[in-house]
Amino acid sequence: MSLKGYKEIPDAGLILNAPTSIQNKTGSWRSMKPIFHEENCINCLFCWWYCPDSAIIIEDGKMKGINYDYCKGCGICVHECPGKKGNKALELVPEKE
């Protein structure tokens, strides 16, 4: 992949070929990582609804995991998770190198 110069970039940085996010795996940016605890999940799908990176994996209407290729570790999913009996289905932990 070659970098474009300023003359080759569209005006105002417009994204002309959506969806380019699929081509740009951004998971390596994170310093924190959400961990899924299925036993505490009530499948409310708040994590999926609020995830700005569409990194939550849903199968048959249930949360199945996290696509770490695209998860940036923002923690929004963890914040929004109500969990079961006060135990969240998601927790944010430091990313190991």
C-alpha positions as CSV (number, residue, x, y, z in Angstrom):
1,M,0.0,0.0,0.0
2,S,1.5,3.3,-1.0
3,L,0.7,6.5,0.8
4,K,-1.0,9.3,-1.1
5,G,0.3,12.8,-1.3
6,Y,-1.8,15.9,-0.5
7,K,-2.7,16.4,-4.2
8,E,-4.2,12.9,-4.4
9,I,-6.4,13.1,-1.3
10,P,-10.0,14.2,-2.0
11,D,-11.2,17.6,-0.8
12,A,-11.9,17.8,2.9
13,G,-10.7,14.2,3.4
14,L,-13.9,12.7,2.0
15,I,-14.2,8.9,2.0
16,L,-15.3,8.2,-1.6
17,N,-15.0,4.4,-1.5
18,A,-17.0,3.2,1.5
19,P,-16.8,0.9,3.4
20,T,-13.1,1.4,3.7
21,S,-13.1,0.4,7.4
22,I,-13.2,-3.3,6.4
23,Q,-9.9,-2.8,4.6
24,N,-8.3,-1.1,7.5
25,K,-7.8,-3.4,10.5
26,T,-7.5,-1.1,13.5
27,G,-7.3,-3.5,16.4
28,S,-3.5,-3.0,16.8
29,W,-4.2,0.5,18.1
30,R,-5.7,-0.5,21.4
31,S,-4.0,-0.5,24.8
32,M,-7.0,-2.0,26.5
33,K,-9.0,-5.0,25.5
34,P,-12.6,-6.1,26.3
35,I,-13.0,-9.7,27.4
36,F,-16.4,-11.5,27.0
37,H,-17.8,-13.5,29.8
38,E,-20.7,-15.4,28.2
39,E,-22.1,-16.7,31.5
40,N,-22.9,-13.1,32.5
41,C,-24.4,-12.1,29.2
42,I,-28.2,-11.4,29.0
43,N,-28.1,-10.8,25.3
44,C,-29.4,-7.3,25.5
45,L,-27.1,-6.4,22.6
46,F,-26.3,-2.9,24.1
47,C,-22.6,-3.7,23.4
48,W,-23.4,-4.2,19.7
49,W,-25.7,-1.2,19.5
50,Y,-23.1,1.2,21.0
51,C,-19.9,-0.2,19.5
52,P,-18.5,2.5,17.2
53,D,-16.3,-0.1,15.4
54,S,-19.0,-2.8,14.7
55,A,-16.6,-5.2,16.5
56,I,-19.2,-7.2,18.4
57,I,-20.0,-10.6,16.8
58,I,-23.7,-11.5,16.8
59,E,-25.1,-14.9,15.8
60,D,-28.7,-15.9,15.9
61,G,-29.5,-12.8,18.0
62,K,-26.9,-13.5,20.6
63,M,-23.5,-12.0,21.5
64,K,-20.9,-14.5,20.5
65,G,-17.6,-12.5,20.9
66,I,-15.5,-9.6,19.8
67,N,-13.7,-9.1,16.5
68,Y,-10.3,-8.0,17.8
69,D,-9.2,-7.0,14.3
70,Y,-11.4,-3.9,14.5
71,C,-11.9,-3.4,18.2
72,K,-9.9,-0.3,19.3
73,G,-10.5,-0.9,23.1
74,C,-12.5,2.2,23.7
75,G,-14.5,0.5,26.5
76,I,-18.0,1.7,25.4
77,C,-19.3,-1.8,25.3
78,V,-18.1,-2.5,28.8
79,H,-19.7,0.8,30.1
80,E,-23.0,0.0,28.5
81,C,-23.2,-3.7,29.5
82,P,-25.7,-4.3,32.4
83,G,-24.7,-7.9,32.8
84,K,-26.4,-10.5,34.9
85,K,-27.1,-9.7,38.6
86,G,-24.5,-6.9,38.5
87,N,-21.8,-9.0,36.9
88,K,-20.9,-7.5,33.6
89,A,-20.5,-9.8,30.6
90,L,-17.6,-7.5,29.4
91,E,-14.5,-6.4,31.2
92,L,-11.7,-4.1,30.1
93,V,-8.2,-5.4,30.7
94,P,-4.8,-4.1,29.6
95,E,-3.7,-5.4,26.2
96,K,-0.7,-7.7,26.4
97,E,2.1,-7.3,23.9
